[in-house]
Amino acid sequence: MDDFQQRGQEIIAAGQILYQQGLVPATSGNFSARLADGKIAITVSGKHKGKLTLEDIMVVDSEGKPLQDKQPSAEMGLHIQIYQHFSDVGAVLHPHALNAVLLSRRGQKVVTLSDYELLKAFPGINTHLATVEIPVFANNQDIPALMVEVEEYLTQTESVVGYIIAGHGFYTWGKTMEDALRHVEALDYLFACELQQLGGKEN
């Protein structure tokens, strides 16, 4: 099995896991993984993430230029941005999770997660006495404009484990696909905790 096939199988497995958890309904979400040569394997546009095959995954170069005659996700630029900003990131996941969507519709610009044991799921955190801030960006369909906002935040903030796009879903990443999946699961649980404390209602 070559590198593309191995990373592709990881993406396929991630799609099945997240679909079973209800985090990528219909054809929502997009996933990617960095290949050993620096290229990126990414899901193509409009495919059901619980039913992915290798044909539903394509390769782009490190700048996002397609290397196959396929259409990548419209949000490919957000993946490329993460890989360029974090040299050790090996996988990026973007689920359309209900908890993140509902939480983001309350109008806050940042979701602050404090004093949760599960914060230890994130790199560099070894105590529940920690605070993780998850920024919320407006759902700007102009991806280059959204990338400018995200880049400004990433540049100014020392430690970021993910971000939410309001009414849309969230992005998170990890050194490996296993790490990225752990971060998805942890964030979804923590977002659910926050919603429960707020009563689960929109403002």
Helices and strands as residue ranges (DSSP letters): H 3-20, E 30-34, E 40-43, G 49-51, G 54-56, E 57-60, H 76-85, E 91-94, H 98-104, E 110-114, G 117-121, E 131-137, H 143-156, E 162-165, E 169-174, H 177-198
